[in-house]
């Protein structure tokens, strides 16, 4: 994996979603880290196929069943917005083995047509998650640091957290 990888806040949710749903769709703006995050978390266990190259996209559009036959789950299809017509065929595959979790992980840039296609084709079969660009917490190396509105829950999250005079939060002996 990448040596300079920055842990993302969404990682725990992604891992849980892959264990609970046949498909997971990760959307977000371009360059927000969708591909990097998925390759980091699932790259060893999943095949990775980008639908961005024109020849790959053409294969998915021309013969969707044949295309899916080439890639057994678990598989990451990156940039699904380039081949939204593949989604009903992914649904068909999921329905063949509805109990299997984490079969397909799909990414796409934020796009209303993509979301509509996903919600129509994969309703009840997919978790839809949104990845935003790096937050300050992630860039600082503490992606799970409580947000300001979570401070009231800190005692329940981590009994060692304490509120500092400046309004910051510290855990345990760190001050």
C-alpha positions, 0 to 999 in steps of 0.5 A: 500500500501507499506509504503516505496513506492518510487514514480516513474517518469513513473507514470503520463505516466502510468496513462494516458496510462491506460486511453487511451489504452485497454492494457498497457505493462510495460517492464523492467529489473528484479527487476526494480519495475514493479510489485510494481509500478503497484500494488501501482497505480492500485492495488485497481481497478485491479485484480492481477495475477502472471503468474510466479507460474507453476500451474497458467502458466499451466492453462494459457497455457492449456486453455487460454480462460477459464483462461481469463474467470476467470479474468474480466478486469481490470486485471494485468497479471504479468510476461507475458513472461512466457505465451506469447501464452496468448497474441492472446487471450487477443487481442481477448478479447480486440476486443470484446470491443475495446472502453474500456480502461485499460482492461489489464495491462501486465508486462514482463522482457525485452525480445525481443521475448516478445516485438515481441509477443506484437507488433504482437498480440496487435498492435494498442491496447497497449501502450508499456512502459519501466521501468528502475531501480530507478534513482537518482531523484526517490531515492532522492524523486523528480521523476519529477525533470528536467533532465539536457537537460530539463533545457532550458524548465524549465521556461515553466514547472515551472515559479518558477524554477531558475538555481543555480550557481552550475548548480542545479535547485530550485523551488520557495523559496527553495534554 
